[in-house]
Amino acid sequence: MPLTNSFVLGADPQGQPVAQALRLTNRHGLVAGATGTGKTVTLQRLAELFSDAGVAVFAADIKGDLCGLGAAGNPQGKVAERIASMPWLQHSPQAYPVTLWDVAGKSGHPLRTTLTEMGPLLLSNLLELSDSQQAALYAAFQVADREGLLLLDLKDLKALLNHLKDHPELLGEDRALFAGASAQALLRRLSSLEQQGADALFGEPALQLEDILHPDRDGRGRIHLLDASRLVHEAPKVYATFLLWLLAELFEQLPERGDAEKPVLALFFDEAHLLFTDTPKALQERLEQVVRLIRSKGVGVYFVTQSPSDLPDDVLAQLGLRIQHGLRAFTAKEQKSLRAVADGFRPNPELDTLSVLTELGIGEALVGTLEEKGTPAMVQRVAIAPPQSRIGPLNEAERAALLRGSPHAGRYDKAVDRESAYEMLMVRKAQTPAEVPEEKPTRAKKAESEGLGDMASELFGQAVKTAVRQAANQIGRQLVRGLMGSLLGSSKRR
């Protein structure tokens, strides 16, 4: 394949370059392999290739060593030997334009979104709500929509839930969906989220997509790294939900580009299995649909995981570039999975794919690229080309220097707490006159109402159950108000 306007991934056993056309890199991809086989270095090489092509990159730094992209490499030992084995490789040690992000705001710029932008569907997934709890949350968001109550952070939503408990008349026709038990359960889930430190994810200033897409001054794509080393282990649901939100925002806001010469953004989702673990069916179906459609908006999505089986079949079927590092198979189940991985490539008569999978060394991979017409090429055994940046993490002083020199320095670092639902509801509460004591019913009135009361209670209970079931069924259909849906519209920042 000609190397002009191509991604050079590495060399085949004959020392010839293996590449894929840049214009096909929006067809998504997979980087898989067992721990210690070289996935992170491959991901680093891919990020550099995108940056050199002027394509922005957003990646999760799970182990903390991807940030080495911000410093020039110093090839030695086996790395230097591999570079020497590829005389056609234009390898020049250099640092790349890197922006560091961190939900906690400790090792990078604080990364935030708002509850309004995330919307009730993704928030339900984050809180792992039951159907009735989801229905209550949707009802609360609808009230916020009608009443002009902006939901920015968790205290806004907690204030709204408490307000609706005291003023159920605001719910109108949705009153039956907002049971007291569901509201209490929601408040408990929100408190649990705060204890995990996830409240830092919600607030302002919220991430602006244009800040991710803007190129560096030298024309290279800027590489944005989310420090997820603690997040993945301590709050994996928060990590997965944020990535789903980011994908949703890109899908909703970016214009159609068709078949362009190169993508505008490459997303790398490390620990990709977390995106699909315990995800409701409606949300997973929508996610699969977005992955299929978002490539026409110039976004390439690259899943990084240990085994392709971690991803749904409908997602695997959409992946163009496949880079499979070594796998181990000690049990019958693992051997069956190994055969499935081998069968996922277009066969090469000169290669026993199944045998090679267990023989691959560190930094070697089976690679399936796309041919010029977009059809899968035959699988090849490839020695991945080393990155030009440092293999290994930055030290604290280097990280601090990156943050000081960041084009976003000062923009996101200080939280802003403007007037929103919490403040507005506190004002309303202060202005509410003291309630008049309720007149106690007489014995006659009580006796008169008891018969009707039992019947009304039974009918109301049945109505609540029916309404909750209907609301739960509606949840999947309400996705039209946002992928993953904000009832206020994700593009609205008041």
C-alpha positions as CSV (number, residue, x, y, z in Angstrom):
1,M,0.0,0.0,0.0
2,P,1.3,3.5,-0.8
3,L,2.4,5.4,2.3
4,T,1.2,8.8,1.2
5,N,-1.8,9.8,3.3
6,S,-1.6,6.5,5.2
7,F,-1.1,5.3,8.7
8,V,2.1,3.3,9.0
9,L,1.5,0.8,11.8
10,G,4.6,-1.3,11.6
11,A,6.4,-3.9,9.5
12,D,5.4,-7.4,8.3
13,P,7.9,-10.4,8.6
14,Q,9.6,-9.3,5.4
15,G,10.2,-5.9,6.8
16,Q,7.7,-4.1,4.5
17,P,5.5,-1.4,6.0
18,V,1.9,-2.2,6.9
19,A,-0.5,0.8,6.6
20,Q,-4.0,1.9,6.3
21,A,-5.4,4.9,4.4
22,L,-6.0,7.9,6.6
23,R,-9.4,8.5,5.1
24,L,-10.5,5.1,6.4
25,T,-9.6,5.7,10.0
26,N,-13.0,6.9,10.8
27,R,-14.2,3.3,10.3
28,H,-13.3,2.7,14.0
29,G,-11.0,0.1,15.4
30,L,-10.0,-2.3,18.1
31,V,-6.8,-2.8,20.0
32,A,-6.9,-6.0,22.0
33,G,-4.6,-8.3,23.9
34,A,-3.6,-9.8,27.2
35,T,-2.0,-7.7,29.9
36,G,1.7,-6.9,29.1
37,T,1.6,-7.6,25.4
38,G,2.0,-4.0,24.3
39,K,-1.5,-2.5,23.9
40,T,-0.6,0.8,25.6
41,V,2.5,1.4,23.3
42,T,0.3,0.6,20.3
43,L,-2.3,3.1,21.5
44,Q,0.5,5.6,21.9
45,R,1.7,5.0,18.4
46,L,-1.8,5.5,17.0
47,A,-2.3,8.7,19.0
48,E,0.9,10.1,17.5
49,L,-0.2,9.2,13.9
50,F,-3.5,11.0,14.4
51,S,-1.8,14.0,15.9
52,D,0.7,14.2,13.0
53,A,-2.2,14.1,10.6
54,G,-3.9,17.1,12.3
55,V,-6.6,14.9,14.0
56,A,-7.5,15.6,17.6
57,V,-7.4,12.7,20.1
58,F,-9.2,12.0,23.3
59,A,-8.0,9.0,25.3
60,A,-8.3,7.6,28.8
61,D,-5.0,7.1,30.5
62,I,-5.8,4.0,32.6
63,K,-2.3,3.2,33.9
64,G,-0.9,6.7,33.9
65,D,1.9,6.1,31.4
66,L,0.2,7.5,28.2
67,C,1.1,10.9,29.4
68,G,4.6,10.1,28.1
69,L,3.2,11.5,24.9
70,G,4.1,14.9,26.3
71,A,7.9,14.3,26.3
72,A,10.4,13.3,23.6
73,G,11.4,9.6,23.5
74,N,14.9,8.3,24.1
75,P,15.1,4.9,22.1
76,Q,17.4,2.3,23.7
77,G,17.8,-1.4,23.7
78,K,15.0,-3.4,21.9
79,V,13.2,-0.2,21.0
80,A,16.2,1.1,19.1
81,E,16.7,-2.3,17.5
82,R,13.2,-2.3,16.1
83,I,13.6,1.3,14.8
84,A,16.8,0.2,13.0
85,S,14.9,-2.8,11.5
86,M,12.6,-0.3,9.7
87,P,14.8,1.8,7.5
88,W,11.8,3.4,5.8
89,L,10.4,4.6,9.2
90,Q,10.8,8.4,9.6
91,H,11.4,8.2,13.4
92,S,12.2,11.5,15.1
93,P,12.0,11.6,18.9
94,Q,9.6,14.4,19.9
95,A,7.0,15.5,22.4
96,Y,3.4,15.9,21.3
97,P,0.9,18.6,22.3
98,V,-0.9,17.1,25.3
99,T,-3.7,18.4,27.5
100,L,-4.2,16.6,30.8
101,W,-7.7,16.2,32.3
102,D,-8.9,14.8,35.6
103,V,-12.4,14.5,37.0
104,A,-11.0,15.2,40.5
105,G,-8.9,18.2,39.2
106,K,-5.7,17.0,40.9
107,S,-3.6,15.7,38.0
108,G,-5.1,17.7,35.2
109,H,-7.7,20.4,34.4
110,P,-11.0,19.6,36.1
111,L,-13.4,17.7,33.7
112,R,-17.0,18.6,34.2
113,T,-20.4,18.4,32.6
114,T,-23.8,19.3,33.9
115,L,-26.8,17.2,34.8
116,T,-28.8,19.1,32.3
117,E,-26.4,18.0,29.5
118,M,-26.1,14.5,30.7
119,G,-29.9,14.0,30.9
120,P,-32.0,11.4,32.8
121,L,-31.2,8.3,30.7
122,L,-27.4,8.4,31.3
123,L,-27.9,9.5,34.8
124,S,-30.2,6.5,35.4
125,N,-27.5,4.2,34.1
126,L,-25.0,5.9,36.3
127,L,-27.2,5.5,39.4
128,E,-28.3,2.0,38.4
129,L,-31.9,2.8,39.0
130,S,-34.9,0.5,38.9
131,D,-37.8,1.1,36.4
132,S,-39.9,3.0,39.0
133,Q,-36.9,5.1,40.1
134,Q,-36.1,5.9,36.4
135,A,-39.7,7.0,36.0
136,A,-39.4,9.3,39.0
137,L,-36.2,10.8,37.7
138,Y,-37.8,11.4,34.3
139,A,-40.7,13.1,36.0
140,A,-38.3,15.3,37.9
141,F,-36.5,16.4,34.8
142,Q,-39.8,17.2,33.1
143,V,-40.7,19.5,36.0
144,A,-37.3,21.2,35.8
145,D,-38.0,21.7,32.1
146,R,-41.4,23.3,32.7
147,E,-40.3,25.4,35.7
148,G,-37.1,26.7,34.1
149,L,-34.9,25.1,36.8
150,L,-31.4,24.5,35.6
151,L,-29.8,21.3,36.9
152,L,-26.1,21.9,37.0
153,D,-24.8,19.8,39.9
154,L,-25.9,17.2,42.4
155,K,-27.2,19.7,44.9
156,D,-29.6,21.1,42.3
157,L,-31.1,17.7,41.7
158,K,-31.3,16.9,45.4
159,A,-33.0,20.2,46.0
160,L,-35.5,19.5,43.2
161,L,-36.3,16.0,44.6
162,N,-36.9,17.4,48.1
163,H,-39.1,20.2,46.7
164,L,-41.2,17.7,44.7
165,K,-41.8,15.6,47.8
166,D,-43.3,18.7,49.5
167,H,-45.1,20.0,46.4
168,P,-46.3,17.0,44.4
169,E,-48.8,19.2,42.6
170,L,-46.0,20.4,40.4
171,L,-45.8,17.0,38.8
172,G,-49.2,17.3,37.2
173,E,-50.0,14.2,35.3
174,D,-46.7,12.6,36.4
175,R,-47.7,12.7,40.0
176,A,-48.4,8.9,40.1
177,L,-44.8,8.2,38.9
178,F,-43.2,10.1,41.8
179,A,-43.7,7.8,44.7
180,G,-42.1,8.8,48.0
181,A,-40.1,5.6,48.2
182,S,-38.6,6.2,44.7
183,A,-37.7,9.8,45.7
184,Q,-35.9,8.6,48.8
185,A,-34.1,5.9,46.9
186,L,-32.9,8.5,44.4
187,L,-31.6,10.7,47.2
188,R,-29.7,7.8,48.7
189,R,-28.1,7.0,45.3
190,L,-27.1,10.6,44.9
191,S,-25.5,10.6,48.3
192,S,-23.6,7.4,47.5
193,L,-22.4,9.1,44.3
194,E,-21.1,12.0,46.3
195,Q,-19.2,9.6,48.7
196,Q,-17.4,8.2,45.6
197,G,-16.2,11.7,44.8
198,A,-18.3,11.7,41.6
199,D,-20.0,15.0,42.5
200,A,-16.8,16.7,41.0
201,L,-17.9,15.5,37.5
202,F,-21.0,17.8,37.7
203,G,-20.9,21.5,37.5
204,E,-19.4,24.4,35.6
205,P,-17.5,25.5,33.7
206,A,-18.5,22.4,31.7
207,L,-16.3,20.9,28.9
208,Q,-16.7,22.7,25.6
209,L,-16.3,20.3,22.6
210,E,-14.5,23.0,20.5
211,D,-11.7,23.0,23.0
212,I,-11.1,19.3,22.2
213,L,-11.2,19.7,18.5
214,H,-9.1,22.8,18.2
215,P,-5.6,22.0,16.7
216,D,-2.3,23.0,18.2
217,R,-0.4,26.1,16.9
218,D,1.8,23.9,14.7
219,G,-1.2,22.2,13.0
220,R,-0.9,18.9,14.8
221,G,-3.9,17.5,16.5
222,R,-4.0,18.1,20.3
223,I,-4.0,14.9,22.4
224,H,-6.4,15.1,25.4
225,L,-5.7,12.6,28.1
226,L,-8.2,11.8,30.9
227,D,-6.4,10.5,34.0
228,A,-8.6,7.5,34.8
229,S,-6.1,5.5,36.9
230,R,-8.2,6.0,40.1
231,L,-11.5,6.5,38.4
232,V,-11.7,3.0,36.7
233,H,-11.0,1.2,39.9
234,E,-12.9,3.3,42.4
235,A,-15.9,4.5,40.3
236,P,-16.0,2.5,37.0
237,K,-19.6,3.5,36.4
238,V,-18.7,7.2,36.5
239,Y,-15.9,6.5,34.0
240,A,-18.1,4.6,31.6
241,T,-20.9,7.1,31.8
242,F,-18.7,10.1,31.1
243,L,-17.4,8.4,27.9
244,L,-20.9,7.6,26.8
245,W,-21.9,11.3,27.4
246,L,-18.9,12.5,25.4
247,L,-19.9,10.2,22.5
248,A,-23.4,11.4,22.7
249,E,-22.4,15.1,22.7
250,L,-20.2,14.6,19.6
251,F,-23.0,12.8,17.8
252,E,-25.5,15.5,18.6
253,Q,-23.3,18.6,17.9
254,L,-21.0,17.7,15.0
255,P,-22.2,18.3,11.5
256,E,-22.3,15.6,8.8
257,R,-19.0,15.4,6.9
258,G,-19.5,12.4,4.6
259,D,-16.4,10.7,3.3
260,A,-13.7,13.2,4.2
261,E,-9.9,12.8,3.7
262,K,-9.4,12.4,7.5
263,P,-11.5,12.4,10.7
264,V,-11.7,15.4,13.0
265,L,-11.4,13.3,16.2
266,A,-10.2,9.9,17.4
267,L,-11.7,8.5,20.6
268,F,-9.8,5.8,22.5
269,F,-12.0,3.9,25.0
270,D,-9.7,1.9,27.2
271,E,-11.2,-0.8,29.4
272,A,-14.0,-0.8,26.8
273,H,-15.9,-3.6,28.4
274,L,-17.1,-1.1,31.1
275,L,-19.2,0.7,28.5
276,F,-21.3,-2.4,28.0
277,T,-21.3,-4.0,31.5
278,D,-24.8,-4.0,33.1
279,T,-25.9,-1.4,30.5
280,P,-29.7,-1.3,29.9
281,K,-30.8,-2.8,26.6
282,A,-32.3,0.5,25.3
283,L,-29.1,2.3,26.1
284,Q,-26.9,-0.4,24.5
285,E,-28.9,-0.4,21.4
286,R,-28.7,3.3,21.1
287,L,-24.9,3.2,21.7
288,E,-24.5,0.6,18.9
289,Q,-26.5,2.9,16.6
290,V,-24.3,5.9,17.4
291,V,-21.1,4.0,16.8
292,R,-22.5,3.0,13.4
293,L,-23.5,6.6,12.4
294,I,-20.9,8.8,14.0
295,R,-18.2,7.9,11.5
296,S,-20.0,10.2,9.0
297,K,-19.4,13.0,11.4
298,G,-15.7,12.5,11.2
299,V,-15.2,10.6,14.5
300,G,-13.2,7.4,14.8
301,V,-13.9,5.3,17.9
302,Y,-11.2,2.9,19.0
303,F,-12.0,0.3,21.7
304,V,-9.1,-1.0,23.8
305,T,-9.7,-4.2,25.8
306,Q,-8.2,-7.6,26.5
307,S,-10.5,-9.7,24.3
308,P,-12.8,-8.8,21.4
309,S,-15.5,-10.9,23.2
310,D,-15.7,-8.0,25.7
311,L,-17.7,-6.1,23.0
312,P,-21.2,-6.8,21.6
313,D,-21.2,-8.5,18.2
314,D,-23.0,-5.6,16.6
315,V,-20.2,-3.3,17.7
316,L,-17.4,-5.7,16.5
317,A,-19.0,-5.9,13.1
318,Q,-18.5,-2.1,12.6
319,L,-14.8,-2.1,13.4
320,G,-12.4,-1.5,10.5
321,L,-8.9,-1.6,11.9
322,R,-8.2,-4.6,14.1
323,I,-4.9,-4.9,16.1
324,Q,-4.8,-8.1,18.1
325,H,-1.9,-8.6,20.5
326,G,-1.1,-11.9,22.0
327,L,-3.7,-13.9,23.9
328,R,-3.3,-16.8,26.3
329,A,-5.6,-19.9,26.3
330,F,-5.3,-22.3,29.2
331,T,-8.9,-23.5,29.6
332,A,-11.4,-24.9,27.1
333,K,-13.4,-21.7,27.3
334,E,-10.4,-19.6,26.5
335,Q,-9.5,-21.8,23.6
336,K,-13.0,-21.4,22.2
337,S,-12.6,-17.6,22.5
338,L,-9.2,-17.8,20.8
339,R,-10.8,-19.5,17.8
340,A,-13.4,-16.9,17.6
341,V,-10.8,-14.1,17.6
342,A,-8.9,-15.9,14.8
343,D,-12.1,-16.3,12.8
344,G,-12.7,-12.6,13.0
345,F,-9.9,-11.8,10.6
346,R,-9.9,-12.3,6.8
347,P,-7.8,-15.5,6.4
348,N,-4.2,-15.3,5.0
349,P,-3.1,-18.6,3.3
350,E,0.4,-17.9,4.4
351,L,-0.5,-17.5,8.1
352,D,-1.9,-19.9,10.7
353,T,-3.8,-17.2,12.6
354,L,-4.9,-19.4,15.5
355,S,-1.3,-20.6,16.2
356,V,0.3,-17.2,15.8
357,L,-2.1,-15.7,18.4
358,T,-0.4,-17.5,21.2
359,E,3.1,-17.0,19.8
360,L,3.1,-13.2,19.4
361,G,5.9,-11.4,21.4
362,I,5.6,-8.1,23.1
363,G,5.0,-5.3,20.6
364,E,3.8,-7.8,17.9
365,A,0.2,-8.1,16.7
366,L,-2.1,-9.6,14.2
367,V,-3.4,-6.7,12.1
368,G,-6.4,-6.5,9.9
369,T,-6.5,-3.3,7.9
370,L,-9.0,-2.0,5.3
371,E,-8.2,-2.0,1.6
372,E,-8.7,1.1,-0.5
373,K,-12.3,0.2,-1.2
374,G,-13.0,-0.3,2.5
375,T,-13.0,-4.1,2.4
376,P,-11.0,-6.1,4.9
377,A,-7.5,-6.9,3.9
378,M,-5.9,-10.3,4.8
379,V,-4.6,-10.6,8.3
380,Q,-0.8,-10.0,8.7
381,R,1.7,-10.5,11.5
382,V,3.1,-7.1,12.3
383,A,5.9,-5.7,14.5
384,I,4.4,-2.4,15.7
385,A,6.6,0.7,15.1
386,P,7.7,2.4,18.3
387,P,6.3,5.8,19.2
388,Q,8.4,8.9,18.9
389,S,7.4,10.1,22.4
390,R,8.5,8.7,25.7
391,I,7.5,5.2,26.6
392,G,6.6,5.7,30.3
393,P,5.0,8.4,32.4
394,L,5.9,12.0,33.1
395,N,7.2,13.0,36.5
396,E,5.3,15.5,38.7
397,A,7.4,18.4,37.5
398,E,6.8,17.6,33.9
399,R,3.0,17.3,34.4
400,A,3.0,20.6,36.2
401,A,4.8,22.2,33.3
402,L,2.3,20.8,30.9
403,L,-0.6,22.3,32.9
404,R,1.0,25.7,33.1
405,G,1.6,25.8,29.4
406,S,-1.9,24.4,28.5
407,P,-4.0,26.6,26.2
408,H,-6.9,25.9,28.7
409,A,-4.9,27.0,31.8
410,G,-7.2,29.1,34.0
411,R,-10.3,28.4,32.0
412,Y,-11.6,25.3,33.7
413,D,-9.5,25.2,36.9
414,K,-11.9,27.2,39.2
415,A,-15.5,26.0,39.7
416,V,-18.3,28.4,39.0
417,D,-21.6,28.1,41.0
418,R,-24.1,30.3,39.3
419,E,-27.8,30.6,40.0
420,S,-29.5,27.3,39.2
421,A,-32.3,25.0,40.7
422,Y,-30.9,25.0,44.2
423,E,-30.7,28.7,44.6
424,M,-34.1,29.3,42.9
425,L,-35.8,26.7,45.1
426,M,-34.2,28.1,48.3
427,V,-35.7,31.5,47.4
428,R,-39.1,30.0,46.8
429,K,-38.9,28.2,50.1
430,A,-38.1,31.4,51.9
431,Q,-41.1,33.2,50.3
432,T,-43.6,30.4,51.1
433,P,-46.0,31.6,53.9
434,A,-46.4,29.4,57.0
435,E,-48.9,26.7,56.4
436,V,-52.3,26.9,58.2
437,P,-52.8,23.9,60.5
438,E,-55.0,21.4,58.9
439,E,-58.5,21.0,60.5
440,K,-58.9,17.6,62.2
441,P,-61.8,15.6,60.8
442,T,-64.7,14.9,63.0
443,R,-65.7,11.3,63.9
444,A,-68.7,11.6,61.5
445,K,-66.6,12.8,58.6
446,K,-64.0,10.2,59.3
447,A,-66.5,7.4,59.2
448,E,-68.1,8.8,56.1
449,S,-64.8,8.8,54.2
450,E,-63.4,5.5,55.4
451,G,-65.4,3.4,52.9
452,L,-64.4,5.5,50.0
453,G,-60.9,5.8,51.2
454,D,-60.2,2.1,51.0
455,M,-61.5,1.9,47.5
456,A,-59.6,5.0,46.4
457,S,-56.4,3.7,47.9
458,E,-56.7,0.4,46.0
459,L,-57.5,2.2,42.7
460,F,-54.7,4.7,43.2
461,G,-52.2,1.8,43.9
462,Q,-53.2,0.1,40.6
463,A,-53.0,3.4,38.8
464,V,-49.4,4.0,40.1
465,K,-48.3,0.5,39.0
466,T,-49.8,1.0,35.6
467,A,-48.2,4.4,35.2
468,V,-44.8,3.2,36.3
469,R,-44.9,0.3,33.8
470,Q,-45.9,2.7,31.0
471,A,-43.2,5.1,32.0
472,A,-40.6,2.4,32.0
473,N,-41.7,1.4,28.5
474,Q,-41.5,5.0,27.4
475,I,-37.9,5.4,28.5
476,G,-36.5,3.7,25.5
477,R,-38.7,5.7,23.1
478,Q,-37.8,9.1,24.8
479,L,-34.3,8.9,23.5
480,V,-35.4,11.2,20.7
481,R,-34.8,14.0,23.1
482,G,-31.1,13.3,23.3
483,L,-28.9,10.3,23.0
484,M,-28.6,9.7,25.8
485,G,-30.8,12.4,26.6
486,S,-31.2,15.7,28.0
487,L,-34.8,16.8,28.3
488,L,-33.6,20.4,28.2
489,G,-31.5,19.8,25.0
490,S,-27.8,19.1,25.3
491,S,-26.8,22.2,23.4
492,K,-28.5,24.6,25.9
493,R,-26.2,26.2,28.4
494,R,-28.2,29.0,30.0
